[in-house]
Amino acid sequence: MANYLEEAGFEIVQPVNGDKYDIVGADSQILTIKVGEGEKVQTEPGTMMMMSPGIKPSITCEQACGRCVGGEPCFNVIYTAEKPGFIGLTPNFMGKVIPVDLGMIQNNKLLSKDGAYMAGLGEAKPNFDLDCNPATACCGGQGCVRQSVEGTGVAFLAAGGHILKKTLADGESVLIDPAGLMAWEEQVDLSIKFAGCCNACCSGESMFQTKMTGPGTVYLQTMGIEKFKNVLANYAIQKRGGNGYRSGAPAAHEEMDR
C-alpha cells in the first residue's frame, strides 16, 4: 500500500534518543536528560516530573520581556547539576516532545507557535520575533509577535497529536491550517491565501490559509493546545442548556457535570 504522506514529502516525527536525552511514551511523553556536573537545563515552570539528588533549581528572569511576548512565563527555571544525575520533564499539557538541534539549522533560529518552548539544553533559549506585515500578522494565525528559540543547543518543543515534518525545497509551497502550524525555520516564507467567506462560515475552517514556501523545514501538529481548548469549549457549550445545562437532564447528572 502506498504511503501518501511519504509521497507528499511528510515525515511522522517519532520519539528519539539523543546522546544526552531520551524521549519515551506515546502521548504525554517524558523527556529524561542526563546532566553532568555543572551542566544546566532551562525549562518553563511546571515541567519537572522527577530528578536525582544533587540537582539545584533556580529562577531566571533573563529576557523576561522576550519570553512573555513569545507566550512563555516571565520566569524560567534553571536546573544545575552539582553532581552527575538526571532530570525528567513532561509538557504542561497532553503533548509530545520535539527535539530540535539549533546548531544544525540556518541562523541557529527556529520560529514557533506561542508557548511551544518547553526546555533547552545548552545554549537554547526562548525569545520573540516580530512580523511587521499587517496581512500575515492579522490573518496568518500567528499574530504580529511569534515565539523564537535561538542558540546552538537542543531546544525541546511541546506539541499535540501527531507531529509531521516537511522539508520544503526552494520555491516549494504547502498550504496549512493556521492551527496546524507548530514551528518553522526562519528562512521559510510565511504568507496567506484567501480561502473565501463561505469557507469560513460553512466549512469550519479559517477564511485564510497559511502558505509556507521553502527552502526550509516546517513542523505540523494535529491537535495543538488551541485546537484542544476549542474542542472542550464547544463540548461545554453543547452540554449547557438554557439554565446552564442540558434541558431535561437529571439532577444527579447535573452534579456530575459540575
N, C-alpha and C positions, 0 to 999 in steps of 0.2 A: 504494500500500500504506500502511495506517495505521501511524503511528509510535506504538506503545503507550507507550513511555517518555514521550514528549511529552504524550500524552493523560493520563498519570498525574501529570504535573507535574514530571517529572525532566528535567534538562538535563545532557548529557555535557560535562564540563569539558575544553576544548581548550587546547593551548599558546597563549599570548597574548604580545603585545609591549606593554610599557608605555613611558612616556616615558623611563625610565632603565634599562630592562632588557628582555632578550629571553629567551624560553624556546623551545628547539628540541629536536627528537627525538621519536621515538615512545615509547620506553622508555629508562630510564637517561638522562633528559633533562639538558641543560646549561642552567644559568641564567647568563647573562652580564649583569653590572651595570656601567653606566657611572658612574664616580665623578669628581667634580670635586675641585679642590684643597681639602684639609681635610675632605672628606666621609669618613664611616666606614660600614663594613659589618660587622655582627656575625654570626658563624656558629658552628655547632657544629664541634668538631675533626674533621679528616679530609675536609672537603668541598671544599677548594680544589683545583682542577684546573690552572688557569693564571692568570697575571696579568701586567700590564705593569710595567716597571721604575718605581720611584718609589712603590710601594705597600708600606707598612711594617706587618708583623704584630705584634701584641702580645697578651698574655693578660689576661683579666679574671676575677676571682673574685667580682665583684659579684653579690649574690643567689645565692651558691653553693648554699645550702640549698634555696632555691626551685627551682633548676634540677635538683638531684639528686632531690628527691622527685617532681618532674614528669617524670622519666625521661630527663633530659639529663645530660651530664657536668658535673662540678663547675666546670669551667673552660670558657669560651668564648673564641673568637679574634676580635679586632677588627682589621680591616684599614683603615688610614688612608692616604688618598692625599696624598702630599707634592706631587704634581703630577697633572694630569688623566690618567686612564687607565681601565682596565677590570679586572674580576676575573671568572673563570669558576668556577662551583661546580657540583658534582653531589651527589645524595643518597648516603648511605653504604650504600644497598642498591639493587637494581634497581627504581627507582621514578620517579615523576613529581613535578614541582614545581608546587605550587598556590599562587599569589599571592593574598593577602587584604589589602585596604586596610582597616586597622583604623579609620581615620578615618571610614569610611563605615558602620560598624556601631554598634549601640546600646552605650553604655558603653565603647566602644573596647576590647572584650574578647572573645576567642574561646576557647572550651574545646575541647580536642582529646585524641586518643589519646596516651598516654605516648610521649614521644620523637618526636612528629610534627614539632616545630620543626626547621627546617634553617638558616634565616638570617633576618636582619631588616635592613631599610633604613630609616634614620631612627629614630624613637623606637618601635621594635617589639621587645620583649624577652620572653623566656620566664619564666614564673613557675609557681605552682601554685594549685589551687583545691580546697577540701575539700568532700566530700559527707558530711554528717552523718546522712543517712538510712540506717539499717542495712540495709534491704531493697535499695535500689538500690546501695549500696556493696558488698554481698556478692554480689548476683545480677544486677546490671546490666551486668557485664562491663568496667566502667571503674575499679573499685576505689574506695576512700574518698578517694584523692588523685589528682586529674586534672591534666593539664598545662593551663596557660592561657598565652595570648600577649596581651600588653597594650601599649597605646601608641597613637600616632597615625600611625605609618609603615606600611610594607608588610611583612607577615610572609610568609615563604616556607615552606610545609609540604611534607614528603615523604610520598608515599602510593604504594601499589602497585596495579597492574592498571588497570582503567578507573575513572575518578572521576566520580561522579554528584553533582549538586547539586539540592536541592529546597527551595523557599521555601514554608514552611507558613503558611497563613492562620490567623487567630485561632481556636483550638479545633480545627483540623485535625490529625489524627494519622497516623503511619505506624509500622508495626512493622518492626524491623530486627534482623538477627542481630548480636549484640554484636561479633563480629569485623569486621563490615562498616562499623561507625560510625567515621568518621575525625575529624570536627570538627563543632561546632555553636555557634551564637550563645548567649550567656549566658541570654537570656530564654526560650529553648526549654526546656520542661519535660521532664526525663528521668525516666521511670518504667518499671516492668516489668510484663510479663504472663506468667502461668504457662502454659506450653505443655504440661505433662504429663510424667510419669515415662517413659511409653512413648516419647514423642518424644525424650527424652534418651538412652534406651537403644538405640533401634532406628532412628532416622531420621538419626543423625549430626549432629543439631542440639542446641542447648542446652535445658536444662529451662525456662529463662526467655527471653523475647524482650524486647528493648529497645523501649519505646514513647516516641516523640518527639512532643510536642504543641506546636503553634505558639501565637503567631506567632514567626517567625524562620527562619533558613536552616540546613540540615544538609548535611554532605558525607559521601558514602559511598565506600568503596573495595572493589574486588572481590578484591584479593589483597594484604592488608596483610602486614607483616613477620611477625606472629604466625602467621597462616594459612600463610604460605610455610614457616616453620620447622616447623609441624606436618606439612605435606606431605613435607618432607625427612625428618623423623623417622619417619613411617610407612613411607616408602620404604626407609629404612635397616633398620627392623625386619623388613620383608618379605624383604629380601635376606639377613639374617643367619639362619643355621641353628643347630643345637644346639651346634656348635663355634665359633660366631661368624659363619658364613657359610652360604649355601645348601648343603644336603647334596648331594653328587654333583657339585659344580662343580669343574672342572679347576683344578689348582694355579695355572696361568698366569692364569686369570680371577680367582682369589683375590688374586693380587698386584696385578692391575689394579684390583680393587675397593678394595684398601687405598690 
